[in-house]
């Protein structure tokens, strides 16, 4: 049988925490905002008092007085890709040490949804915002420029950031990996990426792949390019589709390790030698890349360093 319980009233105050911990309200405030500036012994005592009293700091009231909320908003395309997890974790660690909290949202590769999230997050008055990617709607750009807060873009280098940018060149990374495969003697290299219309990063990687082929005297063939959603099985499907189109393909460059390993596992199921029958390369140097047999050729992206630098900026 369902039951209801009445809501308790009389929320705990900072003064209640200070009295129980035997410290001043100033000390409690410091632990809430800048915990690294208080001794570990005092911090633990105050945290125990916070737990006992059930005190929750009122960020809205504090922001009205100080014009700061100690909240940083971050918006990424998806939380389904492990690559983003490394960056988000590094951001969170840096921010937490300085007394900031991370507010996270994902837009599913939709610029319209990103604009909606930006509007919703700005309504909560964050002290800064981190955005993955450089493609934004005109409405989102207006909102961000009118917010007058620090903004850091991740995902790809751009010469015209909204405010600041920390990243790497997807174009150059893909160009160098393609050139590496060519230097190993592979002549008919295919390319598999996530839908380029939704992802600027994958579009830039495609440009790098195409540029490397042309620079080394190889014709670009659209039949050797497949765009597919993210996933292990999608990598396997793309590999089979490419070989059905052109059995002479001798290498495939996947723009994610997940899809590349999915293709490699499909080769194992079919008894195909890698790289004897076909070479496979990925992008991101995720943990699974080194655990695959044989180990996957891939591009190492310093995701943690990017996250730390972005948070510091």
C-alpha positions in Angstrom: 0.0 0.0 0.0 1.3 3.5 -0.9 2.0 5.9 1.9 2.9 9.6 2.0 5.1 11.3 4.6 5.0 15.0 5.3 7.9 17.2 4.3 10.1 18.3 7.2 10.6 22.0 7.8 13.3 24.0 9.4 16.3 23.5 7.2 19.7 23.5 8.9 21.7 26.7 8.8 25.4 27.4 8.5 25.3 28.6 12.1 24.1 25.1 13.2 27.1 23.4 11.4 29.5 25.9 13.0 28.1 25.3 16.5 28.2 21.5 16.2 31.8 21.5 14.8 33.1 24.2 17.2 34.3 26.5 14.5 33.2 29.9 13.1 30.8 30.3 10.3 33.7 31.8 8.3 35.5 28.4 8.5 32.4 26.6 7.4 32.1 28.9 4.4 35.7 28.4 3.5 35.2 24.6 3.5 32.1 25.0 1.3 33.9 27.2 -1.2 37.6 26.6 -1.0 38.2 23.3 1.0 41.9 23.2 0.1 42.5 26.3 2.2 41.5 24.6 5.4 43.4 22.0 7.4 42.4 18.4 6.8 41.5 17.8 10.5 39.2 20.8 10.6 37.7 19.9 7.2 36.8 16.5 8.4 35.2 17.8 11.6 33.1 20.3 9.7 32.0 17.7 7.0 30.9 15.4 9.9 28.8 18.3 11.3 27.3 19.0 7.8 26.3 15.3 7.5 24.8 15.3 11.0 22.8 18.5 10.5 21.8 17.8 6.9 23.0 21.3 5.9 22.9 22.2 2.2 24.6 25.4 1.1 22.2 27.8 -0.7 24.1 28.5 -3.9 21.4 30.9 -5.2 21.5 33.1 -2.1 25.3 33.1 -2.1 25.4 34.0 -5.8 23.1 37.0 -5.3 25.6 38.4 -2.7 28.8 37.5 -4.5 27.7 37.3 -8.2 29.4 33.8 -8.2 27.8 30.4 -8.0 30.9 28.2 -7.9 29.4 26.2 -10.7 30.9 25.5 -14.1 28.7 24.2 -16.9 30.0 21.6 -19.4 28.2 20.5 -22.5 29.4 17.5 -24.6 27.9 15.7 -27.6 27.4 12.4 -25.7 28.2 10.5 -22.5 28.1 7.2 -24.3 31.7 7.6 -25.7 34.5 6.7 -23.2 36.7 9.3 -24.8 34.6 12.1 -23.3 34.7 10.5 -19.9 38.4 11.1 -19.5 38.1 14.8 -20.2 35.1 15.2 -18.0 36.8 13.4 -15.1 39.9 15.6 -15.4 37.8 18.8 -15.5 35.9 17.7 -12.4 39.0 16.9 -10.4 40.6 20.4 -11.1 37.4 22.3 -10.4 36.6 20.3 -7.3 40.0 21.2 -5.7 39.2 24.9 -6.3 35.7 24.6 -4.8 33.8 24.5 -8.0 31.0 22.0 -9.0 30.5 20.7 -12.6 27.1 20.9 -14.2 27.0 18.4 -17.1 24.7 18.1 -20.1 24.9 16.3 -23.5 23.2 17.4 -26.7 23.3 14.3 -28.8 25.2 16.0 -31.7 22.3 18.5 -32.1 23.1 22.2 -32.3 19.5 23.0 -31.5 19.7 20.9 -28.3 23.0 22.5 -27.4 21.4 25.9 -27.7 18.5 24.8 -25.4 21.0 23.5 -22.8 23.1 26.7 -23.0 20.0 28.7 -22.3 19.0 26.4 -19.4 22.4 26.4 -17.9 22.9 30.2 -18.2 19.7 30.6 -16.3 21.5 28.9 -13.4 24.2 31.6 -13.6 27.4 29.4 -14.0 30.7 31.1 -13.5 32.0 29.6 -16.7 31.1 27.2 -19.5 33.0 24.4 -21.3 31.7 23.4 -24.8 32.9 20.4 -26.9 33.1 21.4 -30.5 33.2 24.6 -32.4 30.0 24.4 -34.4 27.2 26.3 -32.6 23.8 27.8 -33.7 23.6 31.6 -34.1 21.2 31.7 -31.1 23.7 29.8 -29.0 26.5 32.2 -30.0 24.3 35.3 -29.0 23.5 33.7 -25.6 27.2 33.0 -24.9 28.5 36.4 -25.9 25.8 38.1 -23.9 26.6 36.0 -20.8 30.0 37.7 -20.2 31.6 34.6 -18.6 34.7 32.6 -19.5 34.0 30.1 -22.2 36.4 27.3 -23.3 35.8 25.3 -26.5 37.2 21.7 -26.8 37.2 19.1 -29.5 39.1 20.9 -32.3 41.4 23.8 -32.8 39.9 27.0 -34.3 41.5 30.3 -35.1 38.3 32.2 -34.0 37.1 30.8 -30.7 34.2 32.4 -28.9 36.6 33.1 -26.0 39.3 30.4 -25.4 40.1 27.1 -26.9 42.3 24.1 -25.9 42.4 21.1 -28.2 44.4 19.6 -31.1 43.9 19.6 -34.9 41.7 16.7 -36.0 42.7 17.5 -39.6 46.5 17.1 -38.9 46.1 14.1 -36.7 44.1 12.2 -39.4 46.4 13.4 -42.1 49.4 12.0 -40.2 47.8 8.7 -39.5 46.8 8.2 -43.1 50.4 9.1 -44.2 51.7 6.6 -41.6 49.6 3.8 -43.2 50.8 4.8 -46.7 54.4 4.7 -45.4 53.8 1.0 -44.3 52.9 0.1 -47.9 49.1 0.1 -47.8 47.8 1.5 -51.1 44.0 1.2 -50.8 43.0 2.8 -47.5 39.3 3.1 -46.6 37.9 5.5 -44.0 35.0 5.1 -41.5 33.7 7.9 -39.4 30.6 9.0 -37.5 28.1 11.2 -39.5 30.1 14.3 -40.5 27.0 16.5 -40.8 26.6 16.2 -37.0 30.3 16.2 -36.0 32.8 18.8 -37.0 35.6 16.6 -35.5 34.9 13.7 -37.9 34.5 16.1 -40.8 38.0 17.5 -40.1 39.4 13.9 -39.8 37.9 13.1 -43.2 39.6 16.2 -44.7 42.9 15.1 -43.2 42.5 11.6 -44.7 41.7 13.0 -48.1 44.5 15.5 -48.0 47.1 12.8 -47.1 46.0 10.6 -50.0 46.3 13.4 -52.5 49.6 14.6 -51.1 51.1 11.1 -51.7 49.6 10.7 -55.1 46.7 8.5 -54.4 43.2 9.1 -55.8 40.4 9.7 -53.3 37.4 7.4 -53.8 34.1 8.1 -52.2 33.2 4.4 -52.3 35.9 3.8 -49.7 34.3 6.1 -47.2 31.4 5.1 -44.8 29.6 7.3 -42.3 28.0 5.3 -39.5 26.8 5.8 -35.9 29.1 5.0 -33.0 29.4 1.4 -31.7 31.4 -1.8 -31.8 28.9 -3.6 -34.1 28.8 -0.5 -36.4 32.5 -0.9 -37.0 32.1 -4.6 -37.9 29.2 -3.7 -40.3 31.3 -1.0 -41.9 34.2 -3.3 -42.5 32.0 -5.9 -44.2 30.3 -3.2 -46.3 33.6 -1.8 -47.5 35.0 -5.2 -48.5 31.8 -6.0 -50.3 32.2 -2.8 -52.4 35.9 -3.2 -53.0 37.7 -6.5 -52.0 41.1 -4.9 -52.8 41.0 -2.6 -49.8 44.0 -3.4 -47.7 43.6 -1.0 -44.7 40.8 0.8 -42.9 41.1 4.0 -40.8 38.3 4.2 -38.2 37.9 7.5 -36.5 37.3 5.8 -33.1 38.9 2.9 -31.3 35.5 1.4 -30.5 34.6 1.0 -34.1 38.1 -0.2 -35.0 38.0 -2.9 -32.3 34.6 -3.9 -33.5 36.0 -4.5 -36.9 39.0 -6.3 -35.6 36.7 -8.7 -33.6 34.7 -9.3 -36.8 38.0 -10.4 -38.4 38.6 -12.8 -35.5 35.2 -14.3 -36.0 35.8 -14.9 -39.7 39.4 -16.1 -39.2 40.9 -13.2 -41.1 44.5 -12.2 -40.3 45.1 -8.7 -39.1 47.1 -7.0 -40.6 47.8 -9.9 -43.1 44.4 -9.7 -44.9 43.6 -6.2 -43.8 45.1 -3.5 -41.6 43.0 -1.7 -39.1 43.7 1.7 -37.4 41.7 3.7 -34.8 41.7 7.0 -33.1 41.9 8.0 -29.4 44.2 5.4 -27.8 41.6 4.1 -25.4 42.5 1.3 -23.0 40.9 -1.3 -25.3 43.3 -0.4 -28.1 46.3 -1.9 -26.3 44.2 -4.9 -25.0 43.1 -5.9 -28.5 45.1 -8.7 -30.2 47.0 -7.6 -32.1 47.3 -4.2 -30.4 45.5 -1.5 -32.4 47.4 1.1 -34.3 45.8 4.4 -33.1 46.2 8.1 -32.5 46.9 9.1 -28.9 44.9 12.1 -27.8 45.8 13.7 -24.4 42.2 13.8 -23.1 43.1 14.2 -19.5 45.5 17.0 -20.2 42.9 18.8 -22.3 40.3 18.5 -19.5 42.8 19.8 -16.9 43.9 22.8 -19.0 40.3 23.7 -19.9 39.3 23.7 -16.3 42.3 25.8 -15.3 41.5 28.3 -18.1 
